[in-house]
Amino acid sequence: MAEDMATSFGAQAGDYEAGRPDYPFEAVAWMLERMPADSRRVADVGAGTGKLTRVLAQAPDAEVVAVDPDPEMLATLRGAVPGVPTFVGTAEQLPLPDASVDAVVLGQAWHWVDPVAGSVEIGRTMRSGGVLGLIWNIRDDRVDWVRRLTEIMHGSHAEIMLAEGDPVVAAPFGPIEQERWEWVRPVTRDVLHRMAASRSYIITAPDEEKARIRRDLDALFDELDLHGDATVDLPYVTRAYRAVRD
């Protein structure tokens, strides 16, 4: 079931692209600042529609490749970030040569990965001294309406994992470092619905459960007086982690 959920997003690639937030540039830069001098080759694994890829590609000398198990997500990525090579694969089975990249990053994806097998395989593709970066945008449930939103949609695998502790990485990577950023994203009712529709729990839910969730979301949005083009500030905490390859 977890594997089905991990590869369920392609059917809702448009909702994922519209509903999910972008990553703060400073958080992505922090993940990669431990890269060796003159490094430029970065693989975005679990790249999805390219939310993280497009931030990586902003660096003028970056050589970025994107890897995802879902061809539909990669098709959306190619439209969003033209020119970035894309490959079908997973963190545990990467279509990349040995010691071919300087960094591997995963956005909203490590919670789908076997941490030991993924660390070994990523380590194979990475030069010594390279960086593994992990990043998540998590809604800030300290705000009451956001907590109620999460209760209606159900907590994601990422939210559950991070609530239980920091992510685990294994050899050949050293100790993991972490940092966090707090920010807000103005969102409309439609964007919130599309964000909900992009979540693996809802994509794979029976039709009656999808209908119940939509009714409960509409009741919450009515309570917030969120109609048409009106927006509400959705607070996020971006949590980033990095570890250096031995």
C-alpha positions as CSV (number, residue, x, y, z in Angstrom):
1,M,0.0,0.0,0.0
2,A,2.8,2.5,0.9
3,E,4.4,1.8,-2.5
4,D,1.1,2.4,-4.3
5,M,0.8,5.7,-2.4
6,A,4.3,6.7,-3.2
7,T,3.7,6.3,-6.9
8,S,0.1,7.7,-7.0
9,F,0.9,11.3,-7.7
10,G,1.2,11.2,-11.5
11,A,-2.6,11.0,-11.9
12,Q,-2.9,14.3,-10.1
13,A,0.3,16.0,-11.4
14,G,-1.6,19.2,-12.3
15,D,-3.0,19.5,-8.8
16,Y,0.4,18.7,-7.3
17,E,2.0,21.5,-9.4
18,A,-0.8,24.1,-8.5
19,G,-1.4,23.0,-4.9
20,R,2.0,22.4,-3.5
21,P,4.3,25.3,-2.4
22,D,7.7,26.2,-3.8
23,Y,10.8,25.8,-1.6
24,P,12.5,28.9,-0.1
25,F,15.7,29.7,-2.0
26,E,17.7,30.2,1.2
27,A,16.7,26.8,2.4
28,V,17.9,25.1,-0.8
29,A,21.1,27.1,-0.7
30,W,21.8,26.1,2.9
31,M,21.4,22.4,2.0
32,L,24.1,22.7,-0.7
33,E,26.6,25.1,0.9
34,R,28.7,22.2,2.2
35,M,29.4,21.0,-1.4
36,P,33.0,20.9,-2.4
37,A,34.4,23.9,-4.3
38,D,33.7,24.0,-8.0
39,S,30.9,21.4,-7.6
40,R,27.9,21.8,-10.0
41,R,26.3,18.4,-10.7
42,V,23.1,17.9,-8.6
43,A,20.5,15.2,-8.9
44,D,17.0,15.9,-7.7
45,V,15.6,12.5,-6.7
46,G,11.8,12.1,-6.3
47,A,11.7,15.3,-8.3
48,G,7.9,15.2,-9.0
49,T,6.8,18.2,-11.0
50,G,10.0,20.0,-10.4
51,K,9.2,22.2,-7.4
52,L,12.8,21.7,-6.1
53,T,14.4,21.3,-9.6
54,R,13.5,24.8,-10.7
55,V,15.2,26.3,-7.6
56,L,18.3,24.3,-8.2
57,A,18.3,25.3,-11.9
58,Q,18.5,29.0,-10.9
59,A,22.3,28.7,-10.3
60,P,24.0,29.8,-13.5
61,D,26.5,27.0,-13.7
62,A,24.4,24.2,-12.2
63,E,24.1,20.9,-14.0
64,V,20.8,19.4,-12.7
65,V,19.2,16.1,-13.5
66,A,15.8,15.0,-12.3
67,V,14.8,11.4,-11.2
68,D,11.3,10.2,-10.3
69,P,9.5,6.9,-10.5
70,D,6.4,8.4,-12.2
71,P,6.7,9.4,-15.9
72,E,3.6,11.6,-15.7
73,M,5.2,13.7,-13.0
74,L,8.4,14.0,-15.1
75,A,6.4,15.1,-18.1
76,T,5.0,18.0,-16.1
77,L,8.5,18.8,-14.8
78,R,9.8,19.0,-18.4
79,G,7.2,21.6,-19.1
80,A,8.0,23.6,-16.0
81,V,11.8,23.3,-16.2
82,P,12.8,22.9,-19.9
83,G,16.2,21.5,-20.6
84,V,16.7,19.5,-17.4
85,P,17.4,15.8,-18.3
86,T,14.9,13.5,-16.7
87,F,15.2,9.8,-15.8
88,V,12.7,7.2,-14.3
89,G,14.2,5.8,-11.1
90,T,14.1,5.8,-7.3
91,A,16.6,6.6,-4.6
92,E,17.2,2.9,-4.1
93,Q,17.8,2.3,-7.9
94,L,19.3,5.4,-9.5
95,P,20.0,5.5,-13.3
96,L,23.2,7.4,-12.7
97,P,26.9,6.3,-13.0
98,D,29.2,5.8,-10.1
99,A,30.7,9.0,-8.6
100,S,28.9,11.2,-11.2
101,V,27.2,13.9,-9.0
102,D,28.3,16.3,-6.3
103,A,25.0,16.4,-4.5
104,V,21.7,14.6,-4.3
105,V,18.6,16.3,-3.0
106,L,15.1,15.0,-2.2
107,G,12.1,17.3,-1.7
108,Q,9.1,15.8,0.1
109,A,10.5,12.4,-0.7
110,W,12.8,10.8,1.8
111,H,9.9,9.4,3.9
112,W,9.2,7.1,0.9
113,V,12.8,5.8,0.9
114,D,14.4,2.9,2.7
115,P,17.1,5.0,4.5
116,V,19.8,2.3,4.5
117,A,19.4,1.2,0.9
118,G,18.8,4.7,-0.3
119,S,21.9,6.0,1.5
120,V,24.1,3.3,-0.1
121,E,22.7,3.8,-3.6
122,I,23.0,7.6,-3.4
123,G,26.5,7.2,-2.0
124,R,27.4,5.1,-5.0
125,T,26.5,7.9,-7.4
126,M,28.2,10.7,-5.4
127,R,31.8,11.8,-5.3
128,S,33.5,11.8,-1.9
129,G,32.7,15.0,0.0
130,G,29.4,15.4,-1.8
131,V,26.2,16.4,0.0
132,L,22.9,14.6,0.6
133,G,20.1,17.2,1.1
134,L,16.6,16.5,2.4
135,I,13.9,19.1,2.6
136,W,10.2,19.3,3.5
137,N,7.6,22.1,3.5
138,I,5.3,21.3,6.4
139,R,2.2,23.3,7.2
140,D,2.4,25.0,10.6
141,D,-0.3,23.2,12.7
142,R,0.3,25.5,15.6
143,V,-2.3,27.7,13.9
144,D,-5.8,26.5,14.7
145,W,-7.4,26.5,11.3
146,V,-4.3,24.8,9.8
147,R,-4.5,22.1,12.4
148,R,-8.2,21.5,11.5
149,L,-7.2,21.4,7.8
150,T,-4.7,18.7,8.5
151,E,-7.2,16.7,10.6
152,I,-9.7,16.7,7.7
153,M,-7.1,15.7,5.1
154,H,-5.2,13.3,7.5
155,G,-1.5,13.7,8.3
156,S,0.9,12.8,5.5
157,H,3.7,10.2,5.8
158,A,6.2,13.1,6.0
159,E,4.3,14.9,8.7
160,I,4.0,11.7,10.8
161,M,7.7,10.8,10.3
162,L,9.0,14.3,11.2
163,A,6.7,14.4,14.3
164,E,8.4,11.2,15.5
165,G,11.9,12.6,15.0
166,D,14.5,13.6,12.5
167,P,15.0,11.6,9.3
168,V,17.6,8.8,9.4
169,V,20.5,8.6,6.9
170,A,23.1,5.8,6.9
171,A,26.6,5.1,5.6
172,P,28.5,6.4,3.6
173,F,27.1,9.7,5.0
174,G,28.2,11.4,8.1
175,P,26.2,13.2,10.8
176,I,23.1,15.0,9.7
177,E,22.7,18.8,10.2
178,Q,19.4,20.6,10.2
179,E,17.8,24.1,9.9
180,R,14.3,25.5,9.6
181,W,12.5,28.5,8.1
182,E,9.1,29.9,8.9
183,W,7.1,31.7,6.2
184,V,3.5,32.1,4.8
185,R,1.9,31.4,1.4
186,P,-1.3,33.3,0.4
187,V,-3.7,30.7,-0.9
188,T,-7.2,30.7,-2.4
189,R,-10.0,28.2,-1.8
190,D,-9.2,26.5,-5.1
191,V,-5.5,26.2,-4.3
192,L,-6.3,24.6,-1.0
193,H,-8.7,22.1,-2.7
194,R,-6.0,21.3,-5.2
195,M,-3.4,20.8,-2.5
196,A,-5.7,18.4,-0.8
197,A,-6.3,16.5,-4.1
198,S,-2.6,16.1,-4.6
199,R,-2.1,14.1,-1.3
200,S,-1.5,10.4,-1.6
201,Y,-4.1,9.6,1.1
202,I,-6.8,11.3,-0.9
203,I,-5.7,10.2,-4.3
204,T,-6.0,6.5,-3.2
205,A,-9.1,7.0,-1.0
206,P,-12.5,5.6,-2.0
207,D,-14.9,8.0,-3.7
208,E,-17.1,8.4,-0.6
209,E,-14.1,9.3,1.5
210,K,-13.0,11.9,-1.1
211,A,-16.5,13.4,-1.0
212,R,-16.5,13.5,2.8
213,I,-13.2,15.3,2.8
214,R,-14.3,17.8,0.2
215,R,-17.5,18.6,2.2
216,D,-15.5,19.1,5.4
217,L,-13.0,21.3,3.6
218,D,-15.8,23.4,2.2
219,A,-17.3,23.8,5.6
220,L,-13.9,25.0,7.0
221,F,-13.4,27.4,4.1
222,D,-16.9,28.8,4.5
223,E,-16.1,29.5,8.1
224,L,-12.9,31.3,7.0
225,D,-15.1,33.3,4.5
226,L,-12.7,32.1,1.8
227,H,-14.5,32.6,-1.6
228,G,-13.4,33.3,-5.1
229,D,-10.1,35.1,-5.4
230,A,-9.9,35.8,-1.6
231,T,-6.8,34.5,0.0
232,V,-5.7,33.3,3.5
233,D,-2.1,33.1,4.7
234,L,-1.1,29.5,5.0
235,P,1.9,29.3,7.4
236,Y,4.7,26.8,6.6
237,V,7.8,25.5,8.3
238,T,10.5,24.4,5.9
239,R,12.8,21.8,7.5
240,A,16.0,21.1,5.7
241,Y,18.7,18.5,6.5
242,R,22.2,17.8,5.0
243,A,24.9,15.2,5.4
244,V,28.3,14.9,3.8
245,R,29.5,11.7,2.1
246,D,32.7,10.2,3.5
